[in-house]
Amino acid sequence: MADTEKKPKFKKRRSSRKPTDQIQIATERIDILFEQAEAAFHSGHSLSDRYVEIARKISMKYNVPISQKYKKRFCKHCKKYLVYGANARVRLDSKGKCILITCENCGKKMRYGYNKLTTAKE
């Protein structure tokens, strides 16, 4: 074999998309797990944290995004389920135009931006 001809050492893996029925089942399971986490929070925090962990693993395995309403319900740092007023503090920062959520478990702060709604003139 000549020096100019080089074979690639590794084959590039082709990513295949999961079937749509599996994606649909995964999204339904994520929704169910977050509902169960909300119901189980008052009886025990560890069970609701476990539900969030399972939902995140399903999301990563099937490459399904967690919906926006559930994304703000767990801490991005310690991955614990958050209930506003119990283990999370919510503040509005009008100067920075953001919602500031503080996790009481790890003390980290998460910021989500927002825009003021403008009312239409009549």
C-alpha positions as CSV (number, residue, x, y, z in Angstrom):
1,M,0.0,0.0,0.0
2,A,1.3,3.4,-0.9
3,D,1.8,6.2,1.6
4,T,-0.8,8.4,-0.1
5,E,-3.5,5.9,0.5
6,K,-4.7,5.9,4.1
7,K,-7.7,4.0,5.4
8,P,-9.7,5.6,8.2
9,K,-9.0,4.0,11.5
10,F,-12.6,4.2,12.7
11,K,-15.9,4.1,11.0
12,K,-18.1,7.0,11.7
13,R,-21.2,5.9,13.5
14,R,-24.4,6.8,11.8
15,S,-27.1,8.1,14.2
16,S,-30.5,6.7,13.5
17,R,-33.7,8.3,14.6
18,K,-35.9,6.4,17.0
19,P,-39.3,5.3,15.7
20,T,-42.1,7.9,16.2
21,D,-44.1,5.6,18.5
22,Q,-41.2,5.2,20.8
23,I,-40.8,9.0,20.9
24,Q,-44.5,9.4,21.7
25,I,-44.3,6.9,24.5
26,A,-41.2,8.6,25.9
27,T,-42.9,12.0,26.0
28,E,-45.9,10.5,27.7
29,R,-43.7,8.8,30.3
30,I,-41.9,12.0,31.0
31,D,-45.2,13.8,31.6
32,I,-46.4,11.0,33.9
33,L,-43.1,11.0,35.9
34,F,-43.3,14.8,36.5
35,E,-46.9,14.5,37.6
36,Q,-45.9,11.7,40.0
37,A,-43.0,13.8,41.3
38,E,-45.4,16.6,42.1
39,A,-47.8,14.2,43.9
40,A,-45.0,12.5,45.8
41,F,-43.1,15.6,46.9
42,H,-45.1,16.2,50.1
43,S,-44.7,12.6,51.3
44,G,-40.9,12.4,50.5
45,H,-38.4,14.5,48.6
46,S,-36.2,11.6,47.6
47,L,-39.0,9.8,45.6
48,S,-39.8,13.0,43.6
49,D,-36.1,13.5,42.9
50,R,-35.8,9.9,41.7
51,Y,-38.8,10.5,39.3
52,V,-37.0,13.6,37.9
53,E,-33.8,11.5,37.4
54,I,-35.7,8.8,35.5
55,A,-37.5,11.4,33.4
56,R,-34.1,13.0,32.5
57,K,-32.7,9.6,31.5
58,I,-35.6,8.8,29.3
59,S,-35.2,12.2,27.7
60,M,-31.6,11.7,27.0
61,K,-32.0,8.1,25.8
62,Y,-34.7,8.8,23.3
63,N,-33.4,12.3,22.4
64,V,-36.7,13.9,23.4
65,P,-36.7,17.4,24.9
66,I,-38.4,17.9,28.2
67,S,-41.2,20.4,27.8
68,Q,-40.7,24.0,28.9
69,K,-43.2,23.8,31.8
70,Y,-41.2,20.9,33.3
71,K,-37.7,22.3,32.6
72,K,-38.2,25.0,35.3
73,R,-39.4,22.4,37.8
74,F,-36.0,20.9,38.6
75,C,-32.6,22.4,39.5
76,K,-30.1,22.4,36.7
77,H,-27.2,21.9,39.1
78,C,-28.3,19.3,41.7
79,K,-31.1,17.8,39.6
80,K,-33.6,18.0,42.5
81,Y,-37.4,18.5,42.0
82,L,-38.3,22.1,42.9
83,V,-41.5,23.2,44.5
84,Y,-41.8,27.0,44.7
85,G,-42.1,28.1,48.3
86,A,-41.0,24.8,49.8
87,N,-37.4,24.3,48.5
88,A,-37.1,27.0,45.9
89,R,-37.4,30.8,46.0
90,V,-38.8,32.8,43.0
91,R,-38.0,36.4,42.5
92,L,-38.6,38.8,39.6
93,D,-35.8,41.0,38.6
94,S,-37.4,43.9,36.6
95,K,-34.0,45.6,36.0
96,G,-32.5,42.5,34.4
97,K,-35.8,41.4,32.9
98,C,-35.4,37.9,34.3
99,I,-37.1,35.4,36.7
100,L,-34.6,34.4,39.4
101,I,-35.1,30.9,40.9
102,T,-32.9,30.0,43.8
103,C,-32.6,26.3,44.8
104,E,-32.6,25.9,48.6
105,N,-30.8,22.5,48.3
106,C,-27.6,23.6,46.6
107,G,-28.0,27.4,46.7
108,K,-27.5,27.9,43.0
109,K,-29.5,30.5,41.1
110,M,-31.1,30.0,37.7
111,R,-32.2,32.9,35.5
112,Y,-34.9,32.8,32.9
113,G,-35.5,35.9,30.7
114,Y,-38.8,37.5,30.0
115,N,-40.1,40.4,28.1
116,K,-42.7,42.9,29.2
117,L,-46.0,42.5,27.4
118,T,-47.0,45.6,25.6
119,T,-50.7,46.4,25.5
120,A,-52.2,47.3,22.3
121,K,-53.5,50.9,22.0
122,E,-57.2,51.1,21.3
